[in-house]
């Protein structure tokens, strides 16, 4: 059994909404495009038909991917203890004399480092797991080894 896809409640809702959109309106639009392209006649040289079939493949692939993610998901509950870092926590860290940075520790499906959401499987995420406020952690990142202090866990 593979590891579950950790999702925040908001992340789960977002994926469910995307799935609903893809299975409903988007599938309908593609079906209409295909019907229209088929009515044009010769399919061997019909670019609209080939593009619609390609788009249909991508759409169905994304639907399958979302269904798989949601089927194998574990919702991140708010931790009752903020003594140690765990998935779902907002963690403020400080590297040397740089300004403190706050990250939301999430599963890989929701990771968005540019918006402060890092995966618990990323180098920094792994280094943060199970650490306490005041402790130091080291992570081997693509930019080199960094050492930082855990300032706050929320």
Steps between C-alpha positions, in 0.01 A plus 500: 500500500642838406520792737177703520467839332493744790252779432374794701119527514529801265719303260254213493212739425700662219579163338136386532383824336749454214386140454135606490580771242694254282237225515213740435535815290846427355404149384185644344695768314741242364218270390342792309836582336543137395146482356558819306836379366355161399219672307760681288575173323842348418661435841844409363580863422274670753721702737205595723417133551860403581539791743170414672606133533835610647325735745261217592799278585646766728162564664435133571856460629455789743165358615666165573786672681263703721285195578812307600627783721165538674450125539838466673490822703541564869367830630743697714328577828597797714751370750392531861866522600731763363800368693654337193472573128257279309314512168246781494696733727612851415868516596710814528871443446802727494823437315792694647445877487229480232140601572281221640287312244175315565408183314185290499602133504272310259499184290674498159171541311445846651861616514555850361833630635461846345189545712650360819354149472773236516471123487587295805704291252714794382851542648389785728172324586683180599744701713212674680299189587492414872714800599413732790510878536857610563656199330722525196455300182718443195381435148688414183333714234583550130668825606717324759475409867303741719465513876204671662330540835133419567355826637128423525251218435134581439 
